[in-house]
Amino acid sequence: MFRFSGRWFALRTDLLCVACIVSTAGISIFFRQVMNSVKNENLLVSKLLHRDDTSSAESGVALSNIFPIATFVPFLLGFTAEFKARLNSVERVWRYATVSV
């Protein structure tokens, strides 16, 4: 049972990480296209963002920074979940040992 819940948890965290990576890539592509289309116009979007262009290097840095985060977060969440589960079993043994008959 614990093994199946771990697989479910791993699948969900992997999907969450894929969503983060895809959203980071999508946002960088969106801002690149929006800023290129409004470069010559004086629109509110360009005034709010105070940017003329999002370079490919900045998009690459954003993606290269999200990949380690996306691999570390599932490891950390899985480690804490397993630690809590194992500590729960130690707590049960401790309570059973101290039960007065």
N, C-alpha and C positions, 0 to 999 in steps of 0.2 A: 504494500500500500504506500509506504514511504517512497519507494522507487518511482511509482506512477505519479505521485504528486510532484516529485522532483522533475520528472520529464515534462509535466504540464507547466510547471513554473519556468523551466528552461525555454520551452516553446513560447510562452507569453513574453518573457524578457527579450528573447531574440526578435520577436515581432515588434516589440517596443523600440529596440535598437534599430531595426530596419526602418521603422517609421521616422526615427530621428534623423537617420542618414538621408533618407529620401526627402524629408522636409528641408533639410539643410541644402541639399542640391537643388531642390525646387525653388527655394527662396533666393538662392544665389542666381539661378537662371532667370527668375522673374525680375529681380532688381536689375539685372544686366539688360534685359529686354526693355523694361519700363524706362530706365534711364537713357538708353539709346534712342528710344522713340520720343522722349520729351526733352532731348538735349537742346534743341533749337527753340523750344517753346518756353514761355515763362509761366509755368503751371505751379500750382500749390504743392504738388508732389516733390518737385525739385527744390522748392524752398524749404519744405519740411525736412527733407533728407540732407540738405546742404552738401550734396554730392553731385558731381557731373557724371561719374562712371564708376562701376564696380569692376575692377580688373580681374582677369583670370587668375592672377596670383593670389588675390584676396579670397577668391572662391576656393582655390586649392588649399590655402591655409585653413580655411573654415572646415573643409572636408577632412584634411589630414589631422585636425584637432578633434573632430567628432569620432573618428574611428577608434582611437585608444579609449575614449570615454565609453563608447558603445561596447567595447570588449571588457572593460573593467567593471562596469556597473552590474552586468549579470553575474560575474564572478563574486562580487561583493555581496549582492543580494542573496545568491545561493549559499555563500558561506555563512551569512548571518542566519538564514533560515535553518540550515543544518545545525548550526551551533545552538540555536534555540531548541530545536527538536532533541538534540542530545542532552542538553542541560535539563530539559523537561523529564527525561528518563532518569537522570541522576536525582532530581528532586523527588520523583516517585519512589525510588529506592530508599532515599533518606526518610521519607514519611512512613513508608512501610516498616522500616527498621525502628522507628521511634514510636510506633503505635503501641499503646498499653493494652494488654489483654484483659 
